């Protein structure tokens, strides 16, 4: 169980591992959501491109701009 309120479903469309960090891109209803996680975390998940995933967003601040 998680208390995160912002959970989006999507599909992993890109995964690039560096030495320490991994870049993951998720397509959620046509919107690409980029994410950076540790390589260790990415490997622990065992995810790969094409997998159905959930994006959990937990932030202390969010900026919104108009136009």
C-alpha positions in Angstrom: 0.0 0.0 0.0 1.2 3.5 -0.9 -0.1 6.9 0.2 1.1 8.6 -3.0 -1.8 10.4 -4.6 -0.3 11.0 -8.1 -0.1 7.6 -9.8 -0.1 7.4 -13.6 -0.2 4.2 -15.6 1.9 3.9 -18.7 4.4 1.9 -20.8 8.2 2.0 -20.6 9.3 3.3 -24.0 13.0 3.9 -23.3 15.6 2.8 -20.8 19.2 3.9 -20.8 21.6 2.9 -18.1 24.7 4.9 -17.2 27.3 4.1 -14.7 25.3 5.2 -11.7 21.9 6.5 -12.9 19.3 5.2 -15.4 17.0 7.3 -17.6 13.5 5.9 -18.0 10.9 7.3 -20.3 7.2 6.3 -19.8 4.4 7.0 -22.2 1.2 7.7 -20.2 -1.7 8.4 -22.6 0.5 10.0 -25.2 2.5 12.1 -22.7 6.2 11.2 -22.2 7.3 11.2 -18.6 11.0 11.2 -18.0 12.5 9.8 -14.9 16.0 9.3 -13.4 16.6 6.4 -11.0 19.7 4.6 -9.8 20.9 1.8 -12.0 20.5 -0.5 -8.9 16.9 0.4 -8.6 16.2 -0.1 -12.3 17.9 -3.5 -12.1 16.0 -4.5 -9.0 12.7 -3.8 -10.7 13.8 -5.9 -13.7 11.9 -3.7 -16.0 12.4 -3.5 -19.8 11.1 -1.4 -22.7 7.5 -2.4 -23.4 6.5 -3.2 -19.8 3.4 -1.7 -18.3 4.5 0.4 -15.4 3.1 2.9 -12.8 4.7 6.4 -12.3 4.4 7.6 -8.8 5.0 11.3 -8.3 5.8 12.6 -4.9 7.1 16.2 -4.7 7.3 18.9 -2.2 6.6 21.6 -4.8 5.2 21.7 -8.4 5.4 24.7 -10.7 2.7 25.5 -13.2 3.0 28.1 -16.0 0.4 29.4 -18.4 0.8 29.4 -22.1 
